[in-house]
Amino acid sequence: MDLEKRLCLGSVIASGLVILIFLLDLIVGFPFQKVSIMIDIMFLLGAGLVLWQGIESYREFR
């Protein structure tokens, strides 16, 4: 059970970092200089879904 909790937390942290990076790019243009706003939005939606699923899975393992 401990491994599953660690994997859920790892996915939450990784998706949080992806959200942070692409939100920064969408707002400020750092680090990708706003090459594609649509890609930023799609990555935000995908990472948000992974974040939500990681949190829900972690709650089940409690």
N, C-alpha and C positions, 0 to 999 in steps of 0.2 A: 504494500500500500504506500510505502514511503517513496518508492520510485515514481509512482503515478502522480503523487503530489508535486514532486520535483519537476517532472515533465510539464505539468500544468503551469507551474510557476515560471518555468523557462519559456513556455510559449506566450505567457502574459507579458513577460519582460521583453521578449523579442518583438512582439507586436506593438508594445508601447514605444519601443525605440523606432520602429518603422513609422508609426503615427507621428512621432515627434519630428523625424527627419522630413517627411513629406508635408507636414503642416508648416514647418519652417520654410520649405521651398515654395509652398503655395502663398504664404504671407510675405516673406522677405526676399525670396529668390536665392536663398542659400541652402544647400550646397550645389544645386543643379541649374541655377540661373533661370528658373521657370521655363524650361524647354517645352514642356507640355502640361498644361493645366489639367487636361483630361486624364493623363497618367497619374498625376498627383491625386486627383479625386478618386480614381479607381483603386490606387494603393491604400488610400485612407479608408475606403469602404471595406476592402479586403482585410486590412489589419484590424479594423474595428470589429469585423465578424470573428476573426480569430481571437481577439481579446475577449469578446463576449463569451465565446464558447469555452475558452480557457478558464474564465471566472466561474461559469456555470459548472464545468467539470470539477473544478477545485471544491466547490460547495458540496458536490455529491460525495467526495472523498472525506469530508469532515466527519 
